[in-house]
Amino acid sequence: MKLLHLSSIINRDSILKTGLLPSKVSLEQHLYTFQASGLVGDKCVYTWDSDRGQSTDKYIRDMIYCKLFIHPRNRMGFEADKYNADKGRLDYRKFGTKLYGNSDTYDLFEIEVDDENQDLFLKEWWMHSQTKDDSPYSSCHMLKEKYAHDDKVLRISGNTIPPDRLKIITSVKTRLYKNDTIGVSYSKNI
């Protein structure tokens, strides 16, 4: 089985030296689900199965959109909760469809999973959904449908995935457009 992981190019040297390090799970529902399946602590590495679901190109675009739309909105929501004494909810309608960040380059890492490294991953797999939410208090409110999916197969690791198990298979250059969409191009020149 081949699993994939997308990371900003700024992490490349570190990843190639020390591997993919688990990072803090920011969504409580993810954390509780993974812990119920054996995750120890509150950090993990998200990967997806390259042989299941829609195309790799689709999931790359959706993941980059997630990093520029959903993650920043989640952070804003967490900060609003943290500093708002009455815990009033953040209304995402006022943010529109804005993407946060700039055009960037990402590396797509391939992880070969075989009998030797099965124990790096939790036994279960999950079906990931990234869909528009009608509630104005959801960070996925106003999510553009072209970046939605409900069939991305995730495998989660609570361990560092060593660099000798990783291979960069492509570099992905992004361009952000004024209409809050993302253009991508691929490069094998790594």
Backbone torsions as a table, in degrees:
resi	resn	phi	psi	omega
1	MET	NA	142.3	176.8
2	LYS	-114.8	128.5	176.0
3	LEU	-111.2	155.5	-177.6
4	LEU	-123.4	151.7	176.2
5	HIS	-144.6	135.4	-179.7
6	LEU	-109.4	130.5	-179.6
7	SER	-142.3	149.2	176.4
8	SER	-59.5	145.2	-179.7
9	ILE	-60.2	-24.5	179.9
10	ILE	-63.9	-17.8	178.6
11	ASN	-92.8	-4.0	-171.6
12	ARG	-54.9	-53.7	-176.1
13	ASP	-59.9	-43.3	179.2
14	SER	-63.4	-44.8	-179.8
15	ILE	-63.2	-43.4	-179.3
16	LEU	-68.2	-23.1	179.3
17	LYS	-89.2	-45.4	-172.4
18	THR	-114.8	-9.9	-179.1
19	GLY	97.2	-176.8	176.7
20	LEU	-83.9	113.2	-178.4
21	LEU	-90.2	139.3	175.6
22	PRO	-61.9	143.9	176.3
23	SER	-123.1	161.0	-174.5
24	LYS	-60.0	133.1	176.1
25	VAL	-78.4	119.1	-174.0
26	SER	-87.2	-26.8	-179.1
27	LEU	-93.6	121.8	-176.8
28	GLU	-57.8	-40.2	-178.3
29	GLN	-64.6	-35.0	174.2
30	HIS	-65.2	-48.8	-176.9
31	LEU	-57.7	-48.4	-177.9
32	TYR	-64.7	-38.0	178.7
33	THR	-65.2	-46.3	-179.2
34	PHE	-67.2	-39.6	178.6
35	GLN	-64.7	-36.4	177.7
36	ALA	-65.3	-20.1	179.3
37	SER	-102.5	10.5	173.4
38	GLY	114.9	-3.6	177.6
39	LEU	-65.2	129.3	176.9
40	VAL	-101.0	127.6	-178.4
41	GLY	87.6	-160.6	-174.9
42	ASP	-125.6	24.0	-179.1
43	LYS	-126.0	147.2	177.8
44	CYS	-157.4	171.7	172.1
45	VAL	-116.0	124.3	176.1
46	TYR	-86.8	131.9	173.0
47	THR	-134.8	164.4	174.6
48	TRP	-132.6	153.5	-176.9
49	ASP	-79.9	119.7	-176.4
50	SER	-74.5	-14.0	-176.4
51	ASP	-100.0	0.8	-176.3
52	ARG	-127.3	152.9	178.6
53	GLY	81.5	-154.9	-179.1
54	GLN	-77.9	-168.6	-174.2
55	SER	-73.5	155.5	175.1
56	THR	-59.1	-40.4	178.6
57	ASP	-57.6	-44.0	179.2
58	LYS	-59.8	-48.5	-177.4
59	TYR	-69.1	-32.2	175.5
60	ILE	-62.8	-49.0	179.4
61	ARG	-60.5	-44.6	-179.5
62	ASP	-64.0	-39.2	-179.5
63	MET	-67.9	-41.6	178.3
64	ILE	-64.2	-42.3	176.3
65	TYR	-59.7	-42.7	178.2
66	CYS	-58.5	-44.4	-179.4
67	LYS	-64.9	-27.8	-175.6
68	LEU	-102.1	-13.8	-177.3
69	PHE	-120.8	-58.4	-174.1
70	ILE	-74.5	-49.8	-177.2
71	HIS	-58.1	-47.4	178.4
72	PRO	-61.6	-37.9	179.4
73	ARG	-68.4	-38.0	174.7
74	ASN	-59.3	-45.6	180.0
75	ARG	-60.9	-42.5	178.5
76	MET	-61.6	-40.9	178.5
77	GLY	-64.0	-42.5	178.7
78	PHE	-62.6	-43.8	-179.8
79	GLU	-64.9	-41.4	178.2
80	ALA	-61.0	-41.8	178.6
81	ASP	-65.6	-38.7	-176.1
82	LYS	-66.2	-39.7	-174.3
83	TYR	-103.5	-3.5	-178.6
84	ASN	-99.6	104.9	-174.0
85	ALA	-60.3	-34.7	-178.6
86	ASP	-88.9	6.1	176.9
87	LYS	53.7	36.3	174.2
88	GLY	-64.8	143.1	-175.9
89	ARG	-83.0	147.5	178.7
90	LEU	-76.1	130.0	179.2
91	ASP	-94.4	108.5	-173.8
92	TYR	-76.9	-7.1	177.7
93	ARG	-59.4	-34.4	-176.6
94	LYS	-70.1	-13.5	179.8
95	PHE	-92.4	-13.4	-179.6
96	GLY	60.9	-143.0	-177.8
97	THR	-105.9	16.5	-176.1
98	LYS	-53.2	135.9	171.7
99	LEU	-96.5	140.0	-178.3
100	TYR	-108.8	124.1	-177.8
101	GLY	125.8	-166.7	-176.3
102	ASN	-132.8	171.3	170.2
103	SER	-57.4	142.3	-172.2
104	ASP	-152.5	178.6	175.7
105	THR	-125.4	138.4	-179.0
106	TYR	-124.3	152.9	172.8
107	ASP	-106.0	137.7	173.8
108	LEU	-102.8	115.7	-179.6
109	PHE	-98.1	139.1	174.4
110	GLU	-108.3	136.4	178.6
111	ILE	-120.3	117.2	176.7
112	GLU	-81.9	120.9	179.9
113	VAL	-105.8	121.8	178.3
114	ASP	-135.6	-170.4	-177.7
115	ASP	-59.7	-29.9	-177.1
116	GLU	-72.2	-29.1	-175.3
117	ASN	-122.6	17.1	175.8
118	GLN	-56.7	-34.6	-176.0
119	ASP	-71.6	-7.3	174.1
120	LEU	-69.6	-20.5	-172.1
121	PHE	-115.8	150.1	172.0
122	LEU	-63.5	149.7	-175.4
123	LYS	-65.8	-35.4	-177.8
124	GLU	-80.2	163.3	171.1
125	TRP	-126.5	160.8	-176.3
126	TRP	-129.5	148.5	174.1
127	MET	-95.0	115.3	-177.1
128	HIS	-90.3	139.9	178.5
129	SER	-124.1	132.7	175.8
130	GLN	-132.1	93.6	-173.1
131	THR	-131.9	158.1	178.8
132	LYS	-65.5	139.9	178.7
133	ASP	-115.7	135.3	-179.0
134	ASP	-74.2	-19.7	-178.8
135	SER	-73.3	127.0	178.0
136	PRO	-68.4	-5.9	-179.9
137	TYR	-100.9	9.0	177.9
138	SER	-102.7	139.8	179.5
139	SER	-65.7	-15.1	177.3
140	CYS	-94.7	9.8	174.6
141	HIS	-66.4	133.5	-179.9
142	MET	72.5	13.2	174.8
143	LEU	-58.5	134.5	179.3
144	LYS	-72.6	128.5	-175.1
145	GLU	-56.6	-30.9	-178.2
146	LYS	-65.6	-15.6	178.6
147	TYR	-107.0	19.2	-179.2
148	ALA	-97.6	150.7	172.5
149	HIS	-157.6	161.2	176.2
150	ASP	-140.0	22.7	-173.5
151	ASP	-141.2	25.7	-180.0
152	LYS	-85.2	119.7	-176.5
153	VAL	-86.1	115.3	-179.4
154	LEU	-97.9	143.5	165.8
155	ARG	-123.1	136.2	-173.9
156	ILE	-114.9	137.0	175.3
157	SER	-118.5	135.2	173.3
158	GLY	-96.8	5.2	-175.2
159	ASN	-115.9	164.0	169.7
160	THR	-70.8	130.9	175.2
161	ILE	-91.6	112.7	-171.4
162	PRO	-62.9	150.6	-177.6
163	PRO	-60.6	-27.9	-180.0
164	ASP	-72.0	-8.7	176.9
165	ARG	-98.5	0.9	-174.1
166	LEU	-112.0	145.9	174.3
167	LYS	-141.9	128.6	174.3
168	ILE	-78.2	122.1	-178.4
169	ILE	-101.9	-21.0	174.5
170	THR	-165.0	160.5	173.1
171	SER	-110.2	139.5	-176.3
172	VAL	-118.8	116.2	176.7
173	LYS	-95.7	133.7	-178.9
174	THR	-113.2	151.2	172.0
175	ARG	-129.5	127.9	177.2
176	LEU	-94.8	132.4	-179.0
177	TYR	-105.3	159.7	-177.6
178	LYS	-62.6	-22.6	179.3
179	ASN	-88.2	18.7	177.4
180	ASP	60.5	39.9	171.6
181	THR	-120.1	170.6	-174.0
182	ILE	-125.5	131.1	171.7
183	GLY	-101.2	143.7	178.6
184	VAL	-131.0	149.0	170.4
185	SER	-138.4	150.2	-175.0
186	TYR	-109.1	147.5	177.6
187	SER	-137.0	131.2	175.0
188	LYS	-88.9	-8.9	179.7
189	ASN	-80.3	88.8	-173.8
190	ILE	-107.5	NA	NA
